[in-house]
Amino acid sequence: MAFYKDETIEEVRSRNDIVDVVGSVVKLKRSGSNYFGLCPFHSEKTGSFSVSRQKQMYYCFGCGKGGNVISFVMEYENYSFQEAVKYLADRAGMKLPEPEESPEEKKAQGFRNDVLSCLKSAAVFYYRRLYSPEGKRAYEYLKKRGLKDETIKSFGLGFSGKGHAEAVTYLREQGFDDKVITAAGLCNISEKYGMTDRFFNRVMFPIMDINNKVIGFGGRVMGDGEPKYLNTAETIVFDKSHNMYGLNVARRSRKPYRIVCEGYMDVISMHQAGFTEAVASLGTAFTPGHANLLRRYTSDVRLTYDSDKAGQNAAMRAIPICASYGIRTKIIHMDPYKDPDEFIKALGSEEFQKRIDEAENSLFFEFEYMKRDRDMSDPEDRTGFQNDVAKRLAAIDDELARDNYIGAAAARYMIKEDILRRAVAVYREKNEAAPDVPDTMTYEEKSPKQKKTDGGGYDKAERYLLTWIADDRRVYDAVKQYLEPEDFSEGVTKELAVALYDGYERGDPSLAGIMTRFAENENASEAAALVNAHLDAVETESDRAKALTDLVIKVKKHALERMKDADDGRDPLKKAMEEKKALKQLKDIRISI
């Protein structure tokens, strides 16, 4: 991927205050020098998400995600590093220079563009096949489903053909090599048959990203073949958990809500009927990635899953996912029909709009779901249901909302309101007895993803020392003559040591700037945990000196042990003498700050 110069990236970062950026999407409350709120990356009841204006960093003590303003935008918006930098530059009113590209990045971007071109050509091939004599059955199927030619064209629907390598042959003729066709997910490869089409005898549904680029396909088999629906496997351009069918159109809807349904045909039928706010997940259950994507466009989602048991189960799974991302949900009921496609065909658009307007509050949908297997005439079942209701109400943190729902639930299910309130209070007391994150935390608790320490405690010593170095420039000045970045173990500790040492030496020890190096690194959250970890207070100067000296000695000893065990071709006797000399020197050091 193309990249910008470090100076440009740092200017973009410094011109976007992290509290302002995070605060635009997360409700933050000041506590001391930091700000806290509910984490946007996982579901929680107690705000364990911390934002520091001083450090220009964020960190969640619950899920361990952390970094600077660039990594926040990447995580929250599902952006690449370059996209996040551009987004923040636009926000700050900065005009970015043309990004630089290494030869490797140019090659990778060129290959990605070839894959997208290949998918576009495949979509053209499938569309033309639909209108060929071979595609007659598929075309008649779509017309029988009530689709107009205009709709078929708008969604680019097609037919894959009945030959085993028709698409592959066509794409080769268009100049695409086998590596590109394979990377696009359009073929299967076997020793017996070679390269054959992945999609055979299927109605084809092109899947587009929000920029209207074809990134994959779904195929519905004509006949009794299995599976009934087949999707593109994940590729360098297609991730089904972070894309939604129809969102390229639905994102532009003026409606304040979006409708989430189950399948391709539901979306197409709804769009044809004028409900262009409809989207569907891509052959998978609703995921946090889908919720994260949707919240860019709305905070209100109407679920219209199939009315069978499987559809209700899917809705129950989607509700808490949406809630964890700040999305309000309601349920559209389509009884007596199974799905939106059937409903609209039978009763029309006006009736479906009425169902949208009458969509059920998701909490009462949950209550009805809890009640469905209960015999409400049986006292034991009725009591069990009422306790389930009380538990669910107790999970509502907003006091006004909880009070309103208690009154509404008591009236709807004929529960004495004072009894329900007492039951809710009991369950809340139980929940609050074990808060998500304690106010004072040990170092280990603040680093949920750190490795288990070895028996000698070397890993913990390295981590604690790095946290201290990150927190206090004086610590770095005191230890740099005894330790180098190479003295830290391979992995996140060494990477962070290199970054910290380099930052201090360049006179730019900004933690937020240092964390930019980890923005696309798999160790990003672990590095953030290290620089945000709590250091136990050391009261006296002599105690601080002893603690620091002990840490440096332990880290250096471990480095010497690794050097001794390393097969580096050096004379073992000479290595042993050097180690002995170094250990002797360690005994005499006294470090103070």
ABEGO torsion letter per residue (X at the ends): XBBBBAAAAAAAAAABBAAAAAAAABBBBBBEABBBBBBAABBBABBABBBBAAAGBBBBAAAGBBEBAAAAAAAAAGBBAAAAAAAAAAAAGBBBBBBBBBAAAAAAAAAAAAAAAAAAAAAAAAAAAAABAAAAAAAAAAAAAGBBAAAAAAAGBBBAEABAAAAAAAAAAAGBBAAAAAAAGABBBBAAAEBBBABBGBBBBBBBBAAGBBABBBBBBBEABOBABBBBBBBAABBAAABBBGAAAAAABABABBBBBABAAAAAAAAAAGBAABBBBBGBBBBAAAAAAAAAABABBBBBBBABAAAAAAAAAAAAAAAAAGBBBBBBBAOABABAAAAAAAAEAAAAAAAAAABBBAAAAAAAAAAAABBAABAAAAAAAAAAAAAAAAABABAAAAAAAAAAAAAAAGBBAAAAAAAAAAAAAAAAABBABBABBBAAAABAABBBBBAAGAAAAAAAAAAAAAABAAAAAAAAAABBAAABBBEAAAAAAAAAAAAAAAGBABAAAAAAAAAABAAAAAAAAAAABBBBBBABAAAAAAAAAAAAAAAAAAAAAAAAABBAGBBAAAAAAAAAAAAAAAAABBBBX
